[in-house]
Amino acid sequence: MTRRLPKKLNPAVCYSGNIALRVDPGIHRKASILAGASGMSISKWIEHQIERA
């Protein structure tokens, strides 16, 4: 699978660092379990997963 990145990012856009995310309850549960097993909050665990992508 090829990942496509935006051709051009708008440097004037400010990012707050907040992402509203809705997921299936089963995915939420799995992420919570994996985060706990990794010793991280779910927020930090998701951040780590995005960084690895």
DSSP file (Angstrom, degrees, kcal/mol; ACC not computed):
  #  RESIDUE AA STRUCTURE BP1 BP2  ACC     N-H-->O    O-->H-N    N-H-->O    O-->H-N    TCO  KAPPA ALPHA  PHI   PSI    X-CA   Y-CA   Z-CA
    1    1 A M              0   0    0      0, 0.0     2,-0.4     0, 0.0     0, 0.0   0.000 360.0 360.0 360.0 125.0    0.0    0.0    0.0
    2    2 A T        -     0   0    0      1,-0.0     2,-0.5     2,-0.0     0, 0.0  -0.709 360.0-139.5 -87.9 132.6    1.4    3.3   -1.1
    3    3 A R        -     0   0    0     -2,-0.4     2,-0.5     2,-0.0    -1,-0.0  -0.790  12.4-151.3 -92.9 130.8    1.1    6.2    1.3
    4    4 A R        -     0   0    0     -2,-0.5     3,-0.0     0, 0.0    -2,-0.0  -0.888   8.2-162.4-104.1 128.3    0.2    9.6   -0.2
    5    5 A L        -     0   0    0     -2,-0.5     3,-0.0     1,-0.1    -2,-0.0  -0.767  36.0 -89.2-102.9 152.4    1.4   12.7    1.6
    6    6 A P        -     0   0    0      0, 0.0     3,-0.2     0, 0.0    -1,-0.1  -0.328  31.0-134.7 -58.3 141.2   -0.1   16.1    0.9
    7    7 A K  S    S+     0   0    0      1,-0.3     2,-0.4    -3,-0.0    -2,-0.0   0.883  88.1  12.4 -65.7 -37.4    1.8   17.9   -1.9
    8    8 A K        -     0   0    0      2,-0.0     2,-0.4    -3,-0.0    -1,-0.3  -0.975  68.3-149.2-146.1 127.3    1.9   21.1    0.0
    9    9 A L        -     0   0    0     -2,-0.4     3,-0.0    -3,-0.2     0, 0.0  -0.751  26.2-120.7 -92.7 142.6    1.2   21.9    3.6
   10   10 A N    >   -     0   0    0     -2,-0.4     3,-1.6     1,-0.2    -2,-0.0  -0.738  18.1-160.0 -83.2 111.7   -0.1   25.4    4.4
   11   11 A P  T 3  S+     0   0    0      0, 0.0    -1,-0.2     0, 0.0    -2,-0.0   0.667  86.8  66.4 -68.3 -14.3    2.4   26.9    6.9
   12   12 A A  T 3  S+     0   0    0      2,-0.1     2,-0.4    -3,-0.0    -2,-0.0   0.628  78.1 101.3 -80.4 -12.6   -0.2   29.4    8.1
   13   13 A V    <   -     0   0    0     -3,-1.6     2,-0.5     1,-0.0    -4,-0.0  -0.583  62.3-152.2 -76.8 128.6   -2.3   26.6    9.6
   14   14 A C        -     0   0    0     -2,-0.4     2,-0.5     2,-0.0    -2,-0.1  -0.864   5.8-148.0-100.3 134.0   -1.9   26.4   13.4
   15   15 A Y        -     0   0    0     -2,-0.5    -2,-0.0     1,-0.1     0, 0.0  -0.880   6.2-158.9-105.2 131.6   -2.4   23.0   15.0
   16   16 A S        -     0   0    0     -2,-0.5    -1,-0.1     2,-0.2     3,-0.1   0.733  36.5-121.0 -80.4 -23.3   -3.9   22.8   18.5
   17   17 A G  S    S+     0   0    0      1,-0.3     2,-0.4     0, 0.0    -2,-0.0   0.430  77.4 114.6  92.9  -0.5   -2.6   19.3   19.3
   18   18 A N        -     0   0    0      2,-0.0     2,-0.4     0, 0.0    -1,-0.3  -0.885  41.5-176.0-107.2 135.5   -6.2   18.1   19.9
   19   19 A I        -     0   0    0     -2,-0.4     2,-0.5    -3,-0.1     0, 0.0  -0.986  18.5-144.6-130.1 120.7   -7.9   15.5   17.7
   20   20 A A        -     0   0    0     -2,-0.4     2,-0.4     2,-0.0    -2,-0.0  -0.751  29.0-177.6 -82.3 126.4  -11.5   14.5   18.2
   21   21 A L        -     0   0    0     -2,-0.5     2,-0.5     2,-0.0    -2,-0.0  -0.989  18.7-167.0-134.9 128.0  -11.7   10.8   17.4
   22   22 A R        +     0   0    0     -2,-0.4     2,-0.3     6,-0.0    -2,-0.0  -0.964  20.1 167.0-114.4 128.8  -14.6    8.4   17.3
   23   23 A V        -     0   0    0     -2,-0.5    -2,-0.0     2,-0.0     5,-0.0  -0.901  44.2 -81.6-134.9 163.3  -13.9    4.7   17.2
   24   24 A D    >>  -     0   0    0     -2,-0.3     4,-2.3     1,-0.1     3,-0.6  -0.374  44.1-118.6 -59.0 140.1  -15.8    1.4   17.6
   25   25 A P  H 3> S+     0   0    0      0, 0.0     4,-2.4     0, 0.0     5,-0.2   0.831 114.6  56.1 -54.7 -33.3  -16.0    0.5   21.3
   26   26 A G  H 3> S+     0   0    0      2,-0.2     4,-2.3     1,-0.2     5,-0.1   0.887 107.9  47.2 -66.6 -37.9  -14.1   -2.7   20.7
   27   27 A I  H <> S+     0   0    0     -3,-0.6     4,-2.8     2,-0.2     5,-0.2   0.897 110.9  52.3 -68.4 -39.8  -11.2   -0.7   19.1
   28   28 A H  H  X S+     0   0    0     -4,-2.3     4,-2.3     2,-0.2    -2,-0.2   0.925 110.8  47.7 -59.8 -45.3  -11.3    1.7   22.1
   29   29 A R  H  X S+     0   0    0     -4,-2.4     4,-2.4     2,-0.2    -2,-0.2   0.929 112.6  48.3 -61.8 -46.8  -11.1   -1.2   24.5
   30   30 A K  H  X S+     0   0    0     -4,-2.3     4,-2.7     1,-0.2     5,-0.2   0.918 112.1  48.9 -62.0 -44.1   -8.2   -2.8   22.6
   31   31 A A  H  X S+     0   0    0     -4,-2.8     4,-2.6     1,-0.2    -1,-0.2   0.898 111.0  51.1 -62.5 -40.0   -6.3    0.5   22.4
   32   32 A S  H  X S+     0   0    0     -4,-2.3     4,-2.4    -5,-0.2    -2,-0.2   0.909 111.5  46.9 -63.8 -42.4   -6.8    1.0   26.2
   33   33 A I  H  X S+     0   0    0     -4,-2.4     4,-2.4     2,-0.2    -2,-0.2   0.933 114.5  46.5 -64.1 -46.9   -5.5   -2.5   27.0
   34   34 A L  H  X S+     0   0    0     -4,-2.7     4,-1.3     2,-0.2    -2,-0.2   0.884 112.1  51.2 -64.9 -38.7   -2.5   -2.1   24.7
   35   35 A A  H  <>S+     0   0    0     -4,-2.6     5,-2.7    -5,-0.2     4,-0.4   0.941 111.4  47.4 -63.0 -47.1   -1.8    1.4   26.2
   36   36 A G  H ><5S+     0   0    0     -4,-2.4     3,-1.2     1,-0.2    -2,-0.2   0.894 109.7  52.5 -61.4 -40.6   -1.9    0.0   29.7
   37   37 A A  H 3<5S+     0   0    0     -4,-2.4    -1,-0.2     1,-0.3    -2,-0.2   0.769 110.3  49.7 -66.3 -24.8    0.3   -2.9   28.9
   38   38 A S  T 3<5S-     0   0    0     -4,-1.3    -1,-0.3    -3,-0.4    -2,-0.2   0.455 116.1-116.0 -91.2  -2.0    2.8   -0.4   27.4
   39   39 A G  T < 5S+     0   0    0     -3,-1.2     2,-0.3    -4,-0.4    -3,-0.2   0.758  76.8 117.7  74.5  24.9    2.7    1.8   30.6
   40   40 A M  S   <S-     0   0    0     -5,-2.7    -1,-0.3    -6,-0.2    -2,-0.2  -0.835  70.2-107.5-121.3 158.0    1.2    4.7   28.7
   41   41 A S     >  -     0   0    0     -2,-0.3     4,-2.5     1,-0.1     5,-0.2  -0.435  40.3-110.1 -70.3 160.2   -2.0    6.7   28.7
   42   42 A I  H  > S+     0   0    0      1,-0.2     4,-2.5     2,-0.2     5,-0.2   0.879 120.3  53.9 -62.4 -36.0   -4.3    5.9   25.8
   43   43 A S  H  > S+     0   0    0      2,-0.2     4,-2.3     1,-0.2    -1,-0.2   0.941 111.2  43.9 -62.9 -47.9   -3.5    9.4   24.5
   44   44 A K  H  > S+     0   0    0      2,-0.2     4,-2.5     1,-0.2    -2,-0.2   0.880 112.7  53.3 -64.2 -38.4    0.2    8.9   24.6
   45   45 A W  H  X S+     0   0    0     -4,-2.5     4,-2.3     2,-0.2    -2,-0.2   0.922 110.0  46.6 -64.6 -44.4   -0.1    5.4   23.1
   46   46 A I  H  X S+     0   0    0     -4,-2.5     4,-2.4     2,-0.2    -2,-0.2   0.915 111.5  52.4 -63.2 -42.2   -2.2    6.8   20.1
   47   47 A E  H  X S+     0   0    0     -4,-2.3     4,-2.4     1,-0.2    -2,-0.2   0.920 109.8  49.3 -57.6 -44.3    0.4    9.5   19.7
   48   48 A H  H  X S+     0   0    0     -4,-2.5     4,-1.7     1,-0.2    -1,-0.2   0.897 109.8  51.0 -62.5 -41.5    3.2    6.9   19.6
   49   49 A Q  H  X S+     0   0    0     -4,-2.3     4,-0.8     2,-0.2    -1,-0.2   0.888 110.3  49.1 -65.0 -38.9    1.3    4.8   17.0
   50   50 A I  H >< S+     0   0    0     -4,-2.4     3,-0.7     1,-0.2    -2,-0.2   0.909 108.8  53.1 -66.5 -41.6    0.8    7.9   14.8
   51   51 A E  H 3< S+     0   0    0     -4,-2.4    -1,-0.2     1,-0.2    -2,-0.2   0.856 108.4  51.0 -60.4 -34.9    4.5    8.7   15.1
   52   52 A R  H 3<        0   0    0     -4,-1.7    -1,-0.2     1,-0.2    -2,-0.2   0.690 360.0 360.0 -75.8 -19.2    5.4    5.2   14.0
   53   53 A A    <<        0   0    0     -4,-0.8    -1,-0.2    -3,-0.7    -2,-0.2   0.486 360.0 360.0 -69.7 360.0    3.1    5.4   10.9
